[in-house]
Amino acid sequence: MIIILYLSVAIIAIAFVILVIFVSKTLKSLQGTLESVSETLGGLEKQLDGVTRETTELLHKTNDVVLDIQQKSESLNTVFDAVKDVGTTIKGFNHSLQNVTNTVEKQLEQNKEKVTQVVQWSNIFLELKDKWKSRKQQTIEHEQEEHKRLRNQANM
């Protein structure tokens, strides 16, 4: 029985050695993998630093563009306000002009008869003026003929 015990201990020792050898190989393989992962992470860290720097620069440029757009937008707001004021002014002017036109139309309608009478009187006045000029011309011609006749009588 002691032999079985020694034999069992020897088998356990051999199994333990084999286990240690396999665990050792596994740990060495794991060490290589971890070193590879470490190198990869180091490369990623460098790349991440570069991306972070570029992202920071892009963020600054984006902020500058946003500020520029905001300033230009505020400038455009004043332009739109000015255009709106011009539109309001023109609308008011059109309203006033419409009121004046309506007032003139009403007054013309109310004074239509008076205007007709004024036109008739001015036509009569013009006819009288023409007749007066005609009579004056006739008088002048008559006086000239009379003057010629008297001269002719005096020369004879």
C-alpha positions in Angstrom: 0.0 0.0 0.0 2.8 2.3 0.6 3.9 1.7 -3.0 0.5 2.8 -4.2 0.8 5.8 -2.1 4.3 6.6 -3.4 3.1 5.9 -6.9 0.1 8.2 -6.4 2.3 11.0 -5.1 4.7 10.5 -8.1 1.7 10.7 -10.5 0.4 13.8 -8.8 3.9 15.3 -8.9 4.2 14.5 -12.6 0.7 15.9 -13.2 1.6 19.0 -11.3 4.8 19.5 -13.3 2.8 19.0 -16.5 0.2 21.5 -15.2 3.0 24.0 -14.3 4.6 23.6 -17.8 1.2 24.2 -19.5 0.3 27.1 -17.2 3.8 28.6 -17.9 3.4 28.3 -21.7 -0.1 29.8 -21.4 1.2 32.7 -19.3 4.1 33.2 -21.8 1.6 33.3 -24.7 -0.6 35.6 -22.7 2.5 37.8 -22.0 3.2 38.1 -25.7 -0.4 38.9 -26.4 -0.5 41.5 -23.6 2.7 43.1 -25.0 1.2 43.2 -28.5 -2.0 44.8 -27.0 0.2 47.2 -25.1 2.0 48.3 -28.3 -1.3 48.6 -30.1 -2.7 50.7 -27.3 0.4 52.9 -27.4 -0.1 53.4 -31.1 -3.8 54.1 -30.5 -2.9 56.6 -27.8 -0.6 58.5 -30.2 -3.3 58.4 -32.9 -5.9 59.5 -30.3 -3.6 62.4 -29.3 -3.4 63.5 -33.0 -7.2 63.2 -33.4 -7.7 65.1 -30.2 -5.5 67.9 -31.4 -7.2 68.1 -34.8 -10.6 67.9 -33.1 -9.6 70.8 -30.8 -8.4 72.9 -33.8 -11.6 72.0 -35.7 -13.7 73.0 -32.7 -11.9 76.4 -32.4 -12.4 77.0 -36.1 -16.1 76.0 -35.8 -16.5 78.5 -32.9 -14.9 81.2 -35.0 -17.2 80.5 -37.9 -20.2 80.4 -35.6 -19.3 83.8 -34.2 -18.7 85.2 -37.7 -22.1 83.9 -38.8 -23.8 85.3 -35.7 -22.3 88.7 -36.4 -23.3 88.6 -40.0 -26.8 87.5 -39.0 -27.1 90.4 -36.6 -26.0 92.7 -39.4 -28.6 91.2 -41.7 -31.2 91.7 -38.9 -30.6 95.5 -39.1 -30.9 95.4 -42.9 -34.2 93.5 -42.6 -35.4 96.0 -40.1 -34.5 98.9 -42.4 -36.3 97.2 -45.3 -39.3 96.6 -43.1 -39.3 100.3 -42.1 -39.1 101.3 -45.8 -42.0 99.0 -46.6 -44.0 100.5 -43.8 -43.2 104.0 -45.0 -44.2 103.1 -48.6 -47.4 101.5 -47.3 -48.2 104.7 -45.4 -47.4 106.9 -48.4 -49.6 104.7 -50.6 -52.4 105.0 -48.0 -52.0 108.8 -47.9 -51.9 109.0 -51.7 -55.1 106.9 -51.9 -56.8 109.2 -49.4 -55.8 112.3 -51.4 -57.0 110.7 -54.6 -60.3 109.8 -53.0 -60.7 113.3 -51.6 -60.0 114.8 -55.0 -62.4 112.5 -56.7 -65.1 113.4 -54.2 -64.5 117.1 -54.6 -64.5 116.8 -58.4 -67.7 114.9 -58.3 -69.2 117.5 -56.0 -67.8 120.4 -58.0 -68.5 118.9 -61.4 -71.3 121.3 -62.2 -69.2 124.3 -61.0 -66.3 123.1 -63.2 -68.7 122.8 -66.2 -69.9 126.4 -65.6 -66.3 127.7 -65.3 -65.5 126.0 -68.6 -68.6 127.6 -70.2 -67.8 131.0 -68.8 -64.2 130.7 -70.0 -65.4 129.8 -73.5 -67.7 132.8 -73.5 -64.9 135.0 -72.2 -62.6 133.7 -75.0 -65.3 134.4 -77.6 -65.8 138.0 -76.3 -62.0 138.5 -76.3 -61.8 137.3 -79.9 -64.7 139.6 -80.9 -63.1 142.6 -79.1 -59.8 141.9 -80.9 -61.6 141.7 -84.2 -63.5 145.0 -83.6 -60.3 146.7 -82.5 -58.6 145.5 -85.6 -61.5 146.7 -87.7 -61.3 150.1 -86.0 -57.6 150.3 -86.6 -58.1 149.4 -90.3 -61.0 151.9 -90.6 -58.8 154.6 -89.0 -56.0 153.8 -91.4 -58.3 153.9 -94.4 -59.7 157.2 -93.2 -56.2 158.6 -92.7 -55.2 157.5 -96.2 -58.4 159.0 -97.7 -57.7 162.3 -95.9 -54.1 162.3 -97.2 -55.3 161.6 -100.7 -57.8 164.5 -100.4 -55.0 166.8 -99.0 -52.7 165.9 -101.8 -55.2 166.6 -104.5 
